[in-house]
Amino acid sequence: MDITAMIALVIALALFFDFTNGFHDTANAMATPIATGAIAPRTAVALAAALNLVGAFLSTEVAKTISGGIIREGAAGVHITPEIIFAGLIGAVVWNMFTWLRGLPSSSSHALFGGLIGAAVVGIGLFSVNFVTVLSKVIIPALAAPLIAGLSAWICTRLAYAVTARRDSETGKKLHQGRAGFRVGQIFTSSLVALSHGTNDAQKTMGIITLVLVAGGLQTPGSGPQWWVIVACAAAIGLGTYAGGWRIIRTVGTGLTEVRPAQGFASEASTAAAILASSHLGFALSTTQVTSGSVIGSGLGRSGTSIRWGTAARIVVGWILTLPAAAVVGGAATLVVGLGPFGVVAVAVIGIAAIAWMFVLNRRERVSHHNVVEVEEAGDAVSFPARRTGTRNGGNR
C-alpha cells in the first residue's frame, strides 16, 4: 500500500481512537457530579467536552513520551512502520469498545500502550520496546496513582465531614448537617478534572500521530506534535466526550458506592491533583484508574457508606486484562497486516465489523442521559437562584 495512503489511514484511526477515549473517559470528570445532582447529565458532558478541548492545548509532555519513549523510533533505534502502528491502534480501539459495551471503566491509555507494544513485539521484536520507559512512565504510575488518589480522597472526605459537623449545644449530639455548598463546589472540581483529562489523554493520540509521521519520514525523530495534530486531537476528544459514555458514567457514579456531595467534591479534587501532576511530569497516567481509586477512597471516608466490592473487583480485573488483551489483538493484527495491502484491508474490515457489532448490541439495552442515574434525587442539578435559602436534607449529606 502507498505510504501516504497508509499514513492517512493511521491518522484517521488514531483520531477515532481519540474519539472513543473521549466518550470512554467522560465518567472520569462527570460521573460523581451527575450522581449527586450537582450538574444535569447533558450539561455535564457538554462542559466536560469544552474543557477537554481546552486542556489538550496546555501541555505536550505526555505526547513526547508516547512518540519517542515507549517505542524506539527512527534510524538511531528501530524504524517502526505505519502498518505496525495501525495494527496497534486496532488492538486499542477494539478493547476500548468492548469495555465500553460492558460498562467497565478500563484504561484507554493502557489499551493504547498494550496495542502498540503487542504490534511492535510481533512485527519487529522485543528490542523495539523501551521497557525502562514502560516501567517508569506507565507501570509504576498505574500502581501508585490510584492508591495515592484514593488515600487523598479518604483524607479529604474525612476532613470535609469533620469541618462541617455540628452538635447540639445542649445534648452534645451530632446534628444532621446539610452540605449543599459541596454540590456547588463540585461544578468547579469536576471542571478541573475535565481540564486535566485533556492535558493528559489527548496527548496520547498526538503522540501516536507524531510517531507515524516520524515513521513515514515526514517529521524529525524526537520532535513534538505539529500544530494541526494538536488541533485535530483536541477536537476529536472533545466530540467524543460530548457523546457521553453513559454506561461507564453509571458504573463509576452509582456502581461503586453511594456518592454524596462532600464525597464527590473530595474525589474530584484528588483526581484533578493527581492527573495534573502526572501531566507535568510526562507520565502517561490512566485517568480512569485515578478516578476509580478516588471514588472508592471517598466512599471509605464517609461513615455509613458501603463499597460495592464486587463491582470494584470487576473493574480491577479489567485493569489487569487491558494491556495484555490489547497487546494480543494488536499482535494478531500485525500478523495479518504483514501479508501486505490485502492484510491491511482485511484488518480494517474486521475492525469495522467488530465495532459496528458492538454498537448494535449497545442499542438493544441503551443507556443514555435519561436513565444513566438511578439514585435518589440525583437528577436535580444545582440552580443558583433556587439555592439561596434552605437545603434539601436527603441529597446533601
N, C-alpha and C positions, 0 to 999 in steps of 0.2 A: 504493500500500500504506500502511496506517495507520502513522504514525511510531513508535508504541510497539512494534508488531509488528516493524518494520524494525530498531529498536534492539535488541530481544531477539534477532533473527536474527544481527545483527552480533556481539553479545556471545557467543552460542553458538559462532559460527565462530571468534572470537578465542580462546576457551578451547580449541577443538580445535587451533588453530594452536599454542597453548602446549603442548598435549599432544604434538604432533609435534615441537616444539622440544626437549622433554624426551628422547624416545627417539632423536631425531636427534643429540643432543649428549652422550648418555651416554658416548660414546667419549672425550670431552674429558678426563674425570676418570679413567675406569677402564680404558681400553684398555691402557695400559702396565703397571699392576699386575696385570691379568689375564694379559698376555703373559709376565710374569716369574714368575708364580705367587705373587705377594705376597698376593693375595686371590682366593678362588674366585669364578667368574663370577656366580652368583646372589647371593652375599653382597655382591659389589661393587656391583651395580645397586641392591640394597636400601639399602646405605649411601649411595650417591650420591643416591637418591631422598629419603632423610631429610634430608640436608644441603642439597640444592636447596630443599627446603621451608623449612628454617630460614633459608637465605640470602636468600630472597625477602622476608623481613621486615626486613632490615638496612639497606636503602637505597631511596630513590625518586628519586635524581638522574637516572638514565637514563630513567625513566618520564616525567619532566618534559621531557627532551629530545625524546622521541617525541611527546608530546601537544601540546607548544607550540613546538617548534623547527623541525622539518623541514617540516611542512605548516602554512601560515598558518591561524590559526583565528579564529573569532568576527567581530564587527562591525568590529573595528579592522583586520582583514586580509581574508581570504577565507572565506566561510562554506561549509566543506566539508560535504557531506551524508552521512548514514549509508549511502546507496546506493553512493557512491563508495568509502567505507571498506570496504564489503562486497566490492566488486569487487577492491580492492587485496588484501584478505585471501585471496581465491580464488587470485590470482596467487602469493602466498606459499606457501599450503598445497600447491597442485599441484606447484610446483617442489621444495618440501621432500620430498614423497612420491616424486617422480621420482628425485631424487639419493639418497634412502634406498634405493630399489629397486636402483640402480646401485652402491651401496656407497660413494658419494662423500661425504667429509666437507665438504660445501659449507656456506656460511654461512646459517644460518636468519635471522640479523639482516639480511643483505643481501637475502635473498628478501623479507623484510617491507618493507624500505625501497624495493626495486625495485617491488613490487606497488603500494604506496601512491603512489609518485611517478608511475608509469605511469598509474594511475587518475586521479590529480589533474590531470595534464597533459592527458589526453584529455577529462576531464569538465569542467574549469574553464579550464585554460590554464597556460602556463609560469610566470606570475606567482604562481601558488598555491604554488609550492615555494620554500622559503628555501634557495637554493643555497649561500649562505655557511655556513649551519649544516651542510648536507650535506658540504661540503668539509672544514670544521674538525672536525666530530664523527664523520664516517663515513669519508670517502675517505682523509684523511691517517692516521688511526689504522689503517685497513685496510692501508695500505702499510708503515707504520712498525712496528706491533706484532709481526708475525711475524718481522721481521728482528731487532728488539731481543730478543724472546724466544729466537730461535734463537742469537744471539750469547751471551746469558746462559747458555743451556743448554750451549753448547760450552765456555764458560769453567768452569762448574760441573762438567761431566763431566771435563774435564782435571784440575781440582783434586781431584776425588774419587779418581781413579785415582792421582794423584801422592801424595796424602796416605796412601793405604792400600798403596802399593807397598812390597815388602820385597825385600831382596837377601841372598844367601848370604854369610855373614861371611867365608868362606874364598875363594870364587871370585869374589865380586862380581856374580854373575849374578842377574838378576831372577827371583824365585820366583813360582810361581803362588799367588796370594793369594785365599782365599775372602772374599767380601764379603756374607755373609748378613745383616749388620746393615742394609744398604740395603733389603733386602726388608721389614724391619720398618718402616724409615723411610718406605717408600712408602705404607704404610697411612695415615700422617699427612699426607704431602704430597698424595696423591690425594684425601683427605678435604677438604683445604684448597681444592683445585681445584673440587670439587663445591660447596662452600660459596660460593666466589667466583662460580661459574657462576650460582647462584641470585640473587646480588646484582646480576648484570648482565642475564641473559637473561629472567628472569621479569618484570623491569621493563618490557620492551618491550611485552608484552601488556597490562600495566597501563596503559601509555601509550596504546595503541590504544583500550582500553575507555573511558579518560578522554576521549580525543578524540571518540568517538562520543557520549558523554554531553554534551560541550560542544556538538557539532554539533546535537544534538537539543534543546538548550536546557535540559537537566537539571542542568547544572553550569556554574559561572562560568569563563570563559576564564582561563588562567594558573594555575589551582589544581591541586593534586596529586591523586593517586588516592585514592578513598574506601576506608575500611577493608575493606568487603566485596569490593571489587575486588582488594585485596592478598591476602585470604584465598583467593578463588576462583582467582587466577592461581598462587599458591603451591601449591595442591592439584593443579591441572592439570599443572604442570611436574613436580611430584613423581611423580604417577601415570605420566606419560609416561616419565620416567627409569627407573622401576621396570620398565616394559615392556621396556626394553633395546633399543637399536638395534644388534643383533648384527652386521649386515652392516658397519656403519661401524666398530664396535669391531675387527673383524677387519682392516679396511684400515689403521687407524691403529696397531693393536698389532703386527701382523706384516707388513703390506704395504709399509711404508716402509723399515724396517730391522730387523735382529735386535736386540731390546731386552734388555739385561741390567739387573740391579737398580740398579747405580750410575747408569746412564744414565736409567732410569725416575725415580729419585729427583731427579736434576738437572733433567730435563724438567718434571716436575710442579711442582717448586719455582719454576722460571722462569715457568711458565704461571700459577700462582696469583698471583705477584707482579704480573705484567702486568695480569691481569684486575682485581684488587683496586684497583690504582692507577687504572685506567680508570673503574671504577665510581665511585670517589671524585670524579673529575673530570667525571663525567657523559658520558663517551664511550660511545657505543653500539657497543662493540667486538665483533668476531667472535671468539668464544672458540674456534671451530673453527680459524680461521687461526692463532691464537696457539699452540694445541696442536700443530698440524702443524709449525709452524716450530720449536717446542721439540724435538719428536721428531727432526727432521732435524738440528738443531744438536747434540743429544746423540749422534746416530749419528756425526757427523763428529768428535766429540770423543773417541771411543774408537778406539784403534789396531786395525786389522784389520777394522773394520766397513765394510760396503759399503752405500751408499744405493741403493735401487731407484728410479732417476731416472725410469723410465717411469711408475711409479705416482705419483711426485711431480708429473710433468708433467700427468697426468690430473687431479690434484687442483687444480693451478693453473688449468687450463683451466676447471674447474668454478667456481672463484672468479671468474674473469673473466666467465663467462657468467651467473652467478647474478643480479646486479642487473638487467642488460638483459632477460634472459629472463623474470624475474618481472614486469618492467615491461610487456613485450609482452602477457603473459597478463592482467595487471591492466587494461591499456588496452583490450584486446579485450572483456573482461568489462564494462567501463564502457559501451562502445558498446551492448551488448545490454541491460544494466540500464537504459539511457536510454530503452528502449521502454516502460517503465512496469512495473506489477506482473507482467505476463506475462514481461518480460525478467528480472526478479529470480528468478522461479520457474525459468525456463529455465536461467539460470546456475547456480542451486543444484542442479538435476537433473543438468546436465552435470558439475559439480564432483564430486558424489557418485558418479556413474558412473565418472569417471576414477579417483577414489580407490579405489573398490571393485575396479576392474580391476587396479590396481597391487597391491592386497592378494592378489588371486587369483594373479598372476604370482609373488609372493613365496612362496606356498605350494608352487609347483612345484619350487623349489630353496631349501628353507627353511634358514636359518641360525639356530641357537639357542645356548643356553649349552652344549649337548652337543658342538657342532662348531665353536664360534667360534674356539678356539685350536688351532693346528696346529704349534706349536713344541715342541721337546724339553723335557720336564719342566715345562711351563708350567702344568699343571693342579694342581700340589701347592701349596696355599695355605699360608701361614705358620701354624705351630702353635707357640705359645709354649712349652708344656712340652716338646715334642719337640726344640726347637732349643737346649736348654741346653748340649748337648755336640756338638761336631763340626759340620761344614758339608758341603754337597754340592758337589763340585767343579764339575760341569758347569753348574749353574744359577746360580752366584754370581760369575761372573767380572766 
